[in-house]
């Protein structure tokens, strides 16, 4: 009897030390961050548009290919994770076709698509054996992505950094699982190894972390940006569409410094609309800093290696804690011994 083929989720998990994907963060993620994550058995990523030209992207992809190959050569006993690149699938991206051709040329293992699910993009990635994960915030987006043939859905729930949804993560994963048995990756406020295990318990296959990796030594974030995250309180995360016209979570102080009326933004929330013209999307995100609600749990900015070690230990500790609780529930209750005669 032949062994049934493994699912994409199982295949990917086999290549990882932790079921975790670092989110591709605009203007923040870079090859240094991605390779450091891959070395630790975590999927590293970056947006294609973090390189301002297609030629620059080609160089970054070469750096990733050579870097991953070198890590695998020098660490034959370790799980070196594959990397991912985020591709904006929208007519506003003038480099879509050019960048897609480069992803195919380099056979990028995982392509994360945003702002549009296109069958031709999925087919191109499938042509060399890559997989496609697509950002969704609700079931309508998910249905379109499934119809396009994607291999997985990234459930961007309430509290995620950047462009975030509004659904509770448990409700969102449950709704997606009701129609889909492929890969599900949960995003939204996750910062610890315990959170990674919780995502799996909810029904997701992988966790997705962005804000936690902004505060690492390898990220390209401005030191003041990192410090603002370290100082963040719950009230410092503002969900607004004022910056780009699409609702996203931003740090309050960076909005105030850019001239926004923060109290007004709090009142208007996601209905604000794009309130302040900027030169470009890149110009907006360079000075107005995004962060998810998990920022309130981040208190240091270590190297990726140090952070990864901590996440793995937290994950293992949480697994053991749950196993202990389960064992305690299963332990039979010993009957009370009868009192001895004459007592």
Residue pairs with C-beta under 8 A, 6 or more apart in sequence:
6 14
7 182
7 183
8 131
8 151
8 152
8 182
8 183
9 152
9 182
9 183
9 205
9 206
12 43
12 82
12 110
12 131
12 183
12 205
12 206
13 19
13 205
13 206
15 41
15 79
15 81
15 82
16 41
16 42
16 43
16 79
16 81
17 40
17 41
17 42
17 78
17 79
17 81
17 308
17 312
18 40
18 41
18 42
18 193
18 196
18 308
18 311
18 312
18 315
19 196
19 199
19 200
19 205
19 206
19 207
20 42
20 43
20 196
20 206
20 207
20 208
20 209
20 311
21 42
21 43
21 45
21 84
21 110
21 133
21 185
21 206
21 207
21 208
21 209
22 29
22 33
22 34
22 37
22 42
22 43
22 44
22 45
22 208
22 209
22 210
22 213
23 29
23 45
23 161
23 162
23 187
23 208
23 209
23 210
23 213
24 45
24 46
24 47
24 50
24 84
24 85
24 86
24 112
25 46
25 47
25 161
25 162
25 210
25 213
25 214
25 219
25 290
26 47
26 49
26 50
26 162
26 282
26 285
27 50
27 220
27 282
27 285
27 286
28 50
28 214
28 219
28 220
28 221
29 45
29 46
29 47
29 50
29 213
29 219
29 220
30 46
30 50
30 60
30 218
30 219
30 220
31 46
31 60
31 63
31 64
31 67
32 218
33 44
33 46
33 213
33 216
33 218
33 219
33 220
33 304
34 44
34 45
34 46
34 64
34 83
35 44
35 63
35 64
35 67
35 68
35 71
35 83
36 44
36 216
36 218
36 303
36 304
36 305
37 43
37 44
37 45
37 81
37 213
37 304
37 308
38 44
38 67
38 68
38 71
38 80
38 81
38 82
38 83
39 71
39 75
39 78
39 80
39 304
39 305
40 81
40 304
40 305
40 308
40 309
40 312
41 78
41 79
41 80
41 81
41 308
42 81
42 308
42 311
43 81
43 82
43 83
43 84
43 110
43 206
44 81
44 83
44 84
45 83
45 84
45 85
45 86
45 110
45 112
46 60
46 85
46 86
47 85
47 86
47 88
48 57
48 85
48 86
48 87
48 88
48 95
48 99
48 102
48 103
49 88
49 93
49 95
49 99
50 60
51 57
51 59
51 60
54 95
54 98
54 99
54 102
57 99
57 102
58 102
58 105
58 106
61 85
61 102
61 103
61 105
61 106
61 108
62 106
64 83
64 106
65 106
68 80
68 82
68 83
71 78
71 80
72 80
82 109
82 110
83 108
83 109
83 110
84 108
84 109
84 110
84 111
84 112
84 133
85 103
85 108
85 110
85 111
85 112
86 111
86 112
86 113
86 114
87 96
87 99
87 100
87 103
87 111
87 112
87 113
87 114
87 121
88 96
88 113
88 114
88 115
88 116
89 96
89 113
89 114
89 115
89 116
89 117
89 118
89 121
90 96
90 114
90 115
90 116
92 115
93 99
100 121
100 124
103 111
103 124
103 125
103 130
104 124
104 125
104 127
104 128
107 128
107 129
107 130
108 125
108 130
109 130
109 131
110 130
110 131
110 132
110 133
111 121
111 125
111 130
111 131
111 132
111 133
112 132
112 133
112 134
112 135
112 154
113 121
113 122
113 132
113 133
113 134
113 135
113 145
113 150
114 134
114 135
115 135
117 134
117 141
117 144
117 145
117 147
117 148
117 150
118 148
119 147
119 148
119 149
121 132
121 148
122 132
122 148
122 149
122 150
123 149
125 131
125 132
126 132
126 149
131 151
131 152
131 183
132 149
132 150
132 151
132 152
133 150
133 151
133 152
133 153
133 154
133 183
133 185
134 141
134 145
134 148
134 150
134 152
134 153
134 154
135 141
135 154
135 156
135 163
136 142
136 145
136 153
136 154
136 155
136 156
136 165
136 176
137 155
137 156
137 157
137 163
137 164
137 165
137 166
137 167
137 172
138 165
138 167
138 172
139 175
139 176
139 179
142 153
142 176
142 179
142 180
143 179
145 153
146 153
146 179
146 180
146 182
150 182
151 182
151 183
152 182
152 183
152 184
152 185
152 205
153 176
153 180
153 182
153 183
153 184
153 185
154 185
154 187
154 208
155 165
155 169
155 172
155 173
155 176
155 184
155 185
155 186
155 187
155 188
155 204
156 163
156 164
156 165
156 187
156 188
157 164
157 165
157 167
157 168
157 169
157 172
157 173
157 186
157 187
157 188
157 189
158 164
158 165
158 166
158 167
158 168
158 169
158 188
158 189
158 293
159 169
159 188
159 189
159 237
159 249
159 292
159 293
159 294
160 187
160 188
160 189
160 210
160 249
160 292
161 210
161 211
161 214
161 248
161 249
161 290
161 291
161 292
161 294
161 295
162 210
162 248
162 249
162 290
162 292
163 246
163 247
163 248
164 188
164 239
164 247
164 248
164 249
164 292
165 172
165 188
166 247
166 270
167 175
169 186
169 188
169 189
169 199
169 202
170 202
173 184
173 186
173 202
173 203
173 204
174 202
174 203
176 184
177 184
177 203
183 205
183 206
184 203
184 204
184 205
184 206
185 204
185 205
185 206
185 207
185 208
186 199
186 202
186 204
186 206
186 207
186 208
187 207
187 208
187 209
187 210
188 292
188 293
189 195
189 292
189 293
189 294
190 196
190 198
190 199
190 207
190 208
190 209
190 212
190 294
191 209
191 211
191 212
191 294
191 297
191 298
192 297
192 311
192 314
193 310
193 311
193 312
193 313
193 314
193 315
193 316
193 317
193 318
194 314
194 315
194 317
194 318
195 207
195 294
196 207
196 311
196 315
197 315
197 318
197 319
197 322
198 318
199 206
199 207
200 207
209 294
210 292
211 229
211 291
211 292
211 294
211 295
211 298
212 294
212 298
212 307
213 219
213 304
213 307
214 221
214 225
214 226
214 229
214 291
215 221
215 226
215 229
215 230
215 298
215 300
215 301
215 302
216 301
216 302
216 303
216 304
216 307
217 301
217 302
217 303
217 304
218 303
218 304
219 226
222 289
225 251
225 254
225 289
226 301
228 236
228 251
228 253
228 254
228 289
228 291
229 251
229 291
229 295
229 298
230 298
230 299
230 300
230 301
232 251
232 291
232 295
232 296
232 298
233 296
234 293
234 296
235 252
236 251
236 252
236 253
236 295
236 296
237 249
237 250
237 251
237 252
237 291
237 292
237 293
237 295
237 296
238 249
238 250
238 251
238 252
238 255
238 262
238 265
238 266
239 247
239 248
239 249
239 269
239 270
240 247
240 248
240 250
240 255
240 265
240 268
240 269
240 270
240 272
241 247
241 248
241 270
241 271
241 272
241 273
241 274
242 255
242 260
242 265
242 268
242 272
242 273
242 274
242 275
242 276
243 250
243 255
243 274
243 276
243 278
243 284
243 285
243 288
244 274
244 281
244 284
244 285
245 273
245 274
247 269
247 270
248 290
249 290
249 291
249 292
249 293
250 288
250 289
250 290
250 291
251 289
251 290
251 291
251 295
252 262
254 287
254 288
254 289
255 262
255 265
255 288
256 262
257 287
258 276
258 287
258 288
259 276
260 275
260 276
264 272
265 272
278 284
302 310
